Amino acid sequence: MTEQSAAAAIHYLGRTLTRAEVDAGAHALAGFLAGQGVGSHDRVLLQLQNMPQAVIACQAAWRLGATVVPVNPMYKAAELRHIVEDCGPSAAIVLDDLYATALEPVLAEFGHISTLTTSVADYADPAVATSLGLERTRSSGTWDFLTTTAGSDGPPSFDRAEQCAGEDVAALVYTSGTTGPPKGAMILHRNLTVERQLWREVLRPEPGDAIMGIAPCFHITGLVADLVVALDCHVPLVQMNRFDPAMALTWIERYRPTSMVAAITIYTALLNQPDLTPDKVRSLRTCLSGGAPVAPTTVMRWQDRTGVYIRNCYGLTETSSLVTLTPQGRQAPVDPGTGALSVGCAVAGTAVEIRDDRDQASPAGEVGEVVIRGPQVAAGYWGNREETEVAFRPSGMHTGDIGILDDDGWLYLIDRSKDLIVSSGYKVWPLEVEDVLMRHPAVSEAGVVGVPDDYRGEQVVAYVSLRPGESTDEATLIEFCRQCIAVFKAPRRVTILPELPKTASGKILRRQLREEPAS
């Protein structure tokens, strides 16, 4: 075995897999899938967490020239049914404990799909698995991922790889897009090539470095910035199945990753750990956050506790991830009018514009929709010409995000257009109110939504969770806001919850907050 093949590829729940082990697993899995009839342009559905199986499966599918379809492990049968019907996968690789309730009912409707199941414990260190209560399980009627990748199932080992063209679809990543049900954004191999290079320049991995794989690999940022870049740069990827703040600190201290890309809620959760010290995270030299609005308060708290500045960035599934970035050595400015922390400046080769309702470019300082042009923009939505024409126009990819560009090219995201609150004729952006609430010393997280009001049209309602050991009440928080912002922006109701509902990537689910009225 060469020194390169013996090098670490993945650190997962106490166990290290070498590059040779990962490559051999991908080779065997590609052979198995080929024997099942999977070939170029076929779709392979993956319902996995951040685990070695995801890395191995992506490599295997791409060696066949196939397309990976990563889906959220929280999806139930109804959500999977839509995706399976939409993209028609030829094979599926899913977590064993999800199979019976999620995918199996769907397979009964759509006929045969070659299915492999795998367990969270499959690649974990046995002692760690025992301490976490993890057991290896098996679903009847499916192929076993672990034995298949060891080469003991299926046809002889796969011995050739298809040549993927730049225009071939590397991944179908489902997103709500601008409107309607989830749509599969077609991420081409040439899109991945562009983003891979962008992220390499951002993370600047060197021999001996490692990447902390916090962002979900079934979302575009985790797939590209963590999984693809780690493979491309031959640096280890630290994975932990699902995020747990205490465990994350353990693995950061043990494996010394040098970079981490995560939603701001992840940094908040780590800040709430009483044993977070600069020494525990001293290896981290690059911390980035994107995917959700970032409160300046949280960035300052993280820098105070760890000595590292969180560089804000911005991207979408439809842009294959990165679009704007806070440059190295710079700190993002705050827009004085809205209090929004800038998400950075456009990355190389990318044009970012603000456009009005007539699709005309707006001058600096004007509020409007963020529109993107660049080589990382996806090819459109799979099998959905109508929605593709709505979002992917000659002027660029219309994001549905509302923002401002200043004279120096800094982009400020105000909110999603659908999240705008209009109360008594006044516009209220939830991000501004959330940032004020998070300045209160007792508040850990905040989510602000508009709810129907017969008199005002909508009223501002807030939900918060508190920092460990802190306490406050509704009246105190409302008065705190009224001291900081205009009265019409201040919430009329505040509900304190143990935890705010979030997506798997850490975004606060405002939609769910709107559907659950404050008591």
C-alpha positions in Angstrom: 0.0 0.0 0.0 1.4 3.4 -1.0 1.7 6.2 1.5 -1.1 8.1 -0.2 -3.5 5.2 -0.1 -2.8 4.6 3.5 -3.6 8.2 4.4 -6.7 9.0 6.3 -9.8 9.8 4.2 -12.6 9.9 6.8 -12.7 10.1 10.6 -16.1 8.8 11.7 -17.3 8.2 15.2 -13.9 7.2 16.5 -12.8 5.2 13.5 -10.5 6.2 10.6 -11.0 5.0 7.1 -8.0 5.2 4.7 -8.2 6.4 1.1 -7.6 2.8 0.0 -10.6 1.5 2.0 -12.9 4.3 0.7 -11.7 3.7 -2.9 -12.1 -0.1 -2.6 -15.6 0.4 -1.3 -16.6 2.7 -4.1 -15.1 0.3 -6.7 -17.1 -2.7 -5.3 -20.3 -0.6 -5.0 -19.9 0.6 -8.6 -19.6 -3.0 -9.7 -22.7 -4.0 -7.8 -24.8 -1.2 -9.2 -23.5 -1.9 -12.7 -24.7 -5.5 -12.2 -28.1 -4.2 -11.2 -28.3 -2.3 -14.5 -27.3 1.1 -13.3 -25.4 3.1 -15.9 -24.7 6.5 -17.3 -27.4 9.1 -16.6 -29.4 6.8 -14.3 -30.4 8.2 -10.9 -29.2 6.8 -7.5 -31.2 8.0 -4.5 -29.3 8.5 -1.3 -31.0 8.9 2.1 -28.0 9.1 4.4 -26.6 11.3 7.1 -23.0 12.6 7.3 -21.3 9.2 7.1 -18.7 7.3 5.0 -21.5 5.6 3.1 -22.4 8.9 1.5 -18.8 9.5 0.3 -18.5 5.9 -1.0 -21.9 6.1 -2.7 -21.2 9.4 -4.5 -17.9 8.1 -5.8 -19.5 4.8 -7.0 -22.4 6.6 -8.8 -20.0 9.1 -10.6 -17.7 6.3 -11.7 -20.7 4.9 -13.5 -21.7 8.2 -15.0 -24.8 8.2 -12.9 -26.5 11.0 -11.1 -26.8 11.1 -7.3 -30.1 12.3 -5.7 -29.3 13.1 -2.0 -32.5 13.5 0.1 -33.1 14.5 3.6 -33.2 11.6 6.1 -36.1 13.4 7.8 -38.3 12.9 4.7 -41.3 10.6 5.2 -43.0 8.4 2.6 -45.1 11.3 1.2 -42.1 13.4 0.5 -40.1 10.6 -0.9 -43.0 9.6 -3.1 -42.8 13.0 -4.9 -39.1 12.7 -5.5 -39.2 9.0 -6.7 -42.1 9.8 -9.0 -40.3 12.9 -10.3 -36.8 11.5 -11.0 -37.4 7.8 -11.4 -34.3 6.4 -9.6 -32.8 3.1 -10.7 -31.3 2.4 -7.3 -31.5 3.6 -3.7 -29.1 3.6 -0.7 -30.9 4.4 2.6 -30.5 4.2 6.3 -31.8 0.9 7.6 -33.9 2.5 10.4 -35.7 4.7 7.8 -36.4 2.0 5.2 -39.6 0.4 6.6 -41.5 3.7 7.2 -40.1 5.9 4.4 -38.9 4.2 1.3 -40.5 0.7 1.5 -44.1 2.0 1.2 -43.0 4.1 -1.9 -41.4 1.0 -3.5 -44.7 -0.8 -3.3 -46.2 1.8 -5.6 -43.4 2.3 -8.1 -42.1 -1.2 -8.6 -38.6 -2.5 -8.3 -35.7 -0.2 -7.4 -32.5 -2.0 -6.4 -32.1 -1.0 -2.7 -29.3 -1.2 -0.3 -29.7 -0.4 3.4 -27.0 0.5 5.8 -26.7 1.2 9.5 -25.2 4.2 11.4 -23.0 1.7 13.3 -21.6 0.1 10.1 -18.3 2.1 10.0 -18.2 3.4 13.6 -15.6 2.3 16.2 -17.3 -0.5 18.2 -16.6 1.2 21.5 -18.1 4.5 20.4 -21.1 2.7 18.9 -21.7 0.9 22.1 -21.5 4.1 24.2 -24.0 5.8 21.8 -26.4 2.8 21.9 -25.9 2.1 18.2 -26.5 -1.4 16.8 -26.0 -2.8 13.4 -29.4 -3.6 11.9 -30.6 -5.1 8.7 -33.8 -4.8 6.7 -35.2 -7.9 4.9 -35.6 -7.7 1.2 -32.7 -5.3 0.7 -29.0 -5.6 -0.2 -26.6 -5.0 2.7 -24.3 -2.0 1.9 -21.5 -3.2 4.1 -21.1 -6.6 2.6 -21.7 -5.3 -0.9 -18.9 -2.7 -0.6 -16.7 -5.5 0.7 -17.2 -7.2 -2.6 -19.1 -10.3 -1.3 -22.4 -9.4 -3.0 -23.2 -9.0 -6.7 -21.1 -9.4 -9.8 -17.3 -9.3 -10.0 -15.5 -6.1 -9.1 -16.2 -3.2 -11.4 -13.3 -2.7 -13.8 -14.0 0.5 -15.8 -15.5 3.9 -15.2 -17.6 6.0 -17.5 -16.2 9.3 -18.6 -18.6 12.0 -17.2 -19.0 15.0 -19.5 -19.3 18.5 -18.2 -22.9 18.8 -19.3 -23.9 15.5 -17.5 -26.0 15.9 -14.4 -23.8 15.1 -11.4 -26.5 15.6 -8.7 -30.2 16.3 -8.5 -30.6 18.3 -5.3 -34.3 18.9 -4.4 -35.2 22.4 -3.2 -38.4 24.3 -2.7 -37.0 26.8 -5.2 -39.0 30.0 -5.6 -42.5 28.5 -5.5 -44.3 25.3 -5.2 -43.3 21.7 -4.3 -39.7 20.5 -4.2 -37.9 20.6 -7.5 -34.7 18.9 -8.5 -32.0 21.4 -9.3 -29.7 19.9 -12.0 -26.2 20.3 -10.8 -23.9 19.6 -13.8 -20.3 18.2 -13.5 -19.0 21.5 -14.9 -20.9 23.3 -12.1 -19.1 21.1 -9.5 -15.8 21.8 -11.2 -16.3 25.6 -10.8 -17.5 25.3 -7.2 -14.7 22.8 -6.3 -12.1 25.3 -7.3 -13.9 28.2 -5.5 -14.0 26.3 -2.3 -10.4 25.1 -2.6 -9.4 28.8 -2.8 -11.6 29.6 0.3 -10.6 26.7 2.5 -7.0 26.4 1.2 -6.4 22.9 2.4 -2.8 21.8 2.9 -1.2 18.5 3.7 -2.1 17.6 7.3 -5.3 19.6 7.3 -8.8 18.2 7.7 -12.4 19.4 7.0 -15.1 19.4 9.7 -18.1 17.9 7.9 -20.9 19.7 9.8 -23.1 20.8 6.8 -25.4 18.0 5.8 -24.1 16.1 2.8 -27.6 15.8 1.4 -27.6 19.6 1.0 -25.6 21.4 -1.6 -23.0 23.0 0.8 -22.2 19.8 2.6 -22.1 17.9 -0.7 -19.7 20.4 -2.4 -17.7 22.3 0.3 -17.1 19.2 2.5 -17.5 15.9 0.6 -16.3 16.9 -2.9 -13.5 19.2 -1.7 -12.2 16.6 0.7 -12.1 14.0 -2.1 -10.5 16.4 -4.5 -7.8 17.7 -2.2 -7.1 14.4 -0.5 -7.6 15.7 3.0 -9.6 13.9 5.7 -13.3 14.6 6.3 -14.5 14.5 9.9 -18.0 13.1 10.0 -20.3 12.4 13.0 -23.7 11.2 11.5 -25.9 13.9 13.0 -24.8 17.1 14.7 -24.4 17.0 18.4 -22.6 20.0 19.9 -20.8 18.2 22.7 -19.7 15.4 20.4 -18.6 18.0 17.8 -16.2 19.6 20.3 -14.8 16.1 21.1 -14.0 15.4 17.4 -12.7 18.9 16.8 -10.3 18.5 19.7 -9.3 15.0 18.6 -8.9 15.3 14.8 -7.9 19.0 14.6 -9.9 20.1 11.5 -8.8 23.4 10.0 -12.0 24.5 8.4 -15.7 24.4 9.2 -18.7 25.5 7.1 -22.0 25.6 9.1 -25.3 27.4 9.6 -25.1 30.0 12.2 -27.4 27.9 14.5 -24.5 25.4 14.7 -22.2 28.1 16.0 -24.9 29.2 18.5 -25.2 25.6 19.8 -21.4 25.3 20.2 -21.3 28.7 22.0 -23.9 27.3 24.5 -21.5 24.5 25.5 -19.9 25.5 28.8 -16.6 23.7 28.0 -16.0 25.6 24.7 -12.5 27.1 25.0 -10.1 28.4 22.4 -7.9 25.4 23.1 -10.6 23.0 22.1 -11.0 24.6 18.7 -7.5 26.0 18.2 -7.0 24.0 14.9 -9.8 25.9 13.2 -8.5 28.8 11.1 -11.4 29.1 8.7 -15.0 29.3 9.9 -17.8 30.2 7.5 -21.5 30.4 7.7 -24.2 30.6 5.1 -27.7 29.4 4.3 -29.5 31.5 6.9 -29.3 35.1 8.1 -26.4 35.7 10.5 -26.8 38.0 13.5 -23.7 40.2 14.0 -24.1 39.5 17.8 -23.4 35.8 17.2 -20.3 36.5 15.1 -18.9 38.7 17.8 -19.6 36.1 20.5 -17.8 33.4 18.5 -14.8 35.6 18.0 -14.7 36.6 21.6 -14.8 32.9 22.8 -12.6 31.3 20.1 -10.5 34.1 18.5 -11.8 33.1 15.0 -14.0 35.4 12.9 -16.9 33.7 11.1 -16.8 34.8 7.5 -20.3 35.1 6.2 -21.1 33.7 2.7 -24.1 33.1 0.5 -25.3 30.6 -2.1 -28.2 28.4 -3.1 -28.9 24.9 -4.3 -29.6 26.4 -7.7 -26.1 28.0 -7.8 -24.3 24.8 -6.8 -23.4 26.5 -3.5 -21.0 29.5 -3.3 -22.0 32.9 -4.8 -20.7 35.6 -2.4 -18.1 35.5 0.4 -16.5 37.8 3.0 -12.9 38.1 1.7 -10.0 36.7 3.8 -8.8 39.2 6.4 -11.9 41.4 6.1 -14.9 41.8 8.4 -18.3 42.1 6.9 -20.0 45.5 7.3 -23.5 45.9 8.7 -26.1 47.8 6.7 -27.0 50.8 8.8 -30.6 50.9 7.5 -31.6 47.3 8.2 -28.9 46.0 10.6 -28.2 43.1 8.2 -24.6 41.7 8.3 -23.3 41.5 4.7 -22.9 38.1 3.2 -19.8 39.2 1.3 -18.9 40.2 -2.3 -19.4 38.2 -5.4 -16.8 35.4 -6.0 -14.7 35.2 -9.1 -16.6 34.9 -12.4 -19.9 35.6 -10.8 -22.3 38.6 -11.3 -24.7 39.6 -8.5 -27.4 42.2 -9.2 -30.4 43.6 -7.5 -33.5 43.7 -9.8 -36.9 45.3 -9.4 -40.4 43.9 -10.1 -39.9 44.7 -13.8 -36.6 42.7 -13.9 -34.6 45.9 -14.4 -31.3 46.4 -12.6 -31.5 48.6 -9.5 -28.9 51.1 -8.4 -26.7 50.6 -5.4 -28.6 51.0 -2.1 -32.0 50.0 -3.6 -33.9 47.0 -2.2 -34.9 44.3 -4.7 -34.5 40.7 -5.7 -31.0 39.1 -5.8 -30.3 37.8 -9.3 -27.2 35.6 -10.0 -25.2 35.0 -13.2 -22.2 32.7 -13.4 -20.8 29.3 -14.4 -22.0 27.7 -11.2 -25.7 28.3 -11.9 -27.5 25.0 -12.4 -29.1 23.9 -15.7 -32.6 24.3 -14.4 -35.2 22.0 -12.6 -35.5 18.4 -13.6 -38.5 17.8 -15.9 -40.0 21.2 -15.0 -39.8 23.6 -17.8 -42.4 26.0 -16.4 -40.6 26.6 -13.1 -37.3 26.6 -14.8 -38.4 29.5 -17.0 -39.7 31.4 -13.8 -36.3 31.2 -12.0 -33.7 30.8 -14.7 -34.1 33.8 -17.0 -31.9 35.5 -19.5 -31.2 38.1 -16.8 -29.9 35.4 -14.4 -31.1 33.1 -11.7 -33.8 34.8 -9.7 -33.3 33.7 -6.1 -36.4 35.0 -4.4 -34.1 36.6 -1.8 -34.5 40.3 -1.1 -31.3 42.3 -0.7 -29.2 45.4 -1.2 -25.9 46.0 -2.9 -23.8 48.9 -1.7 -21.3 51.0 -3.7 -18.4 48.7 -2.8 -20.2 45.5 -4.0 -21.1 44.2 -0.5 -24.4 42.2 -0.6 -26.9 42.4 2.3 -29.7 39.9 2.5 -32.8 41.5 4.0 -35.0 38.4 3.9 -36.9 36.0 1.7 -39.6 37.9 -0.2 -42.3 35.6 1.2 -41.1 36.4 4.8 -41.8 40.1 4.5 -44.3 41.3 7.2 -46.6 44.2 6.3 -48.1 45.6 9.5 -50.4 48.6 9.3 -48.9 49.4 5.9 -45.3 49.3 7.3 -42.7 46.8 6.0 -41.0 44.8 8.7 -38.1 42.5 7.8 -37.9 39.5 10.3 -34.1 39.5 10.3 -33.9 43.0 11.8 -36.2 42.1 14.7 -34.4 38.8 15.2 -31.1 40.5 15.5 -32.4 42.9 18.2 -33.8 40.0 20.2 -30.5 38.2 20.1 -28.8 41.2 21.6 -30.7 40.4 24.8 -28.3 38.5 27.2 -30.8 35.8 27.9 -31.7 35.0 24.2 -30.0 32.2 22.3 -32.1 32.1 19.1 -34.9 34.0 17.7 -37.5 33.5 14.9 -39.9 36.3 13.8 -43.0 35.8 11.7 -46.1 37.7 10.6 -49.5 36.3 11.6 -52.9 37.5 10.4 -54.4 40.5 12.3 -57.8 41.9 11.5 -56.8 45.4 12.3 -53.1 45.6 11.2 -53.2 43.1 8.4 -50.3 41.3 10.0 -48.8 41.5 13.5 -45.2 40.8 14.4 -44.8 37.7 16.5 -41.5 36.3 17.9 -40.4 32.9 19.2 -37.1 32.6 21.2 -35.1 30.0 23.0 -32.9 31.0 25.9 -29.3 30.4 26.8 -28.6 27.7 29.4 -29.2 29.1 32.9 -30.9 32.3 31.7 -34.4 33.5 32.3 -36.7 36.3 31.1 -40.3 36.8 30.1 -42.5 38.1 27.3 -43.0 41.6 28.6 -39.3 42.2 29.2 -38.4 41.1 25.6 -41.1 43.2 24.0 -39.9 46.3 26.0 -36.3 45.5 25.1 -37.2 45.6 21.4 -39.2 48.8 21.7 -36.2 50.5 23.2 -34.1 49.5 20.1 -36.4 49.7 17.1 -39.5 51.4 16.0 -42.6 50.4 17.9 -44.3 49.0 14.7 -41.4 46.6 14.2 -41.3 45.3 17.8 -43.1 42.0 18.4 -46.6 42.2 19.9 -46.2 38.7 21.2 -43.2 36.6 22.3 -43.2 32.9 23.0 -40.3 31.2 24.8 -39.7 27.7 23.5 -37.1 25.1 24.7 -35.8 25.0 21.1 -36.8 26.5 17.8 -37.8 24.2 14.9 -35.0 24.0 12.3 -34.2 22.3 9.0 -31.5 19.7 8.9 -29.0 22.4 7.8 -29.9 24.6 10.8 -32.2 27.1 9.2 -35.0 28.2 11.5 -38.3 27.1 10.1 -40.4 30.2 10.0 -43.0 28.4 8.0 -43.6 26.0 11.0 -43.6 29.0 13.4 -46.4 30.6 11.3 -48.4 27.4 11.4 -48.2 27.2 15.2 -49.8 30.3 16.7 -48.3 31.8 19.9 -50.1 30.9 23.0 
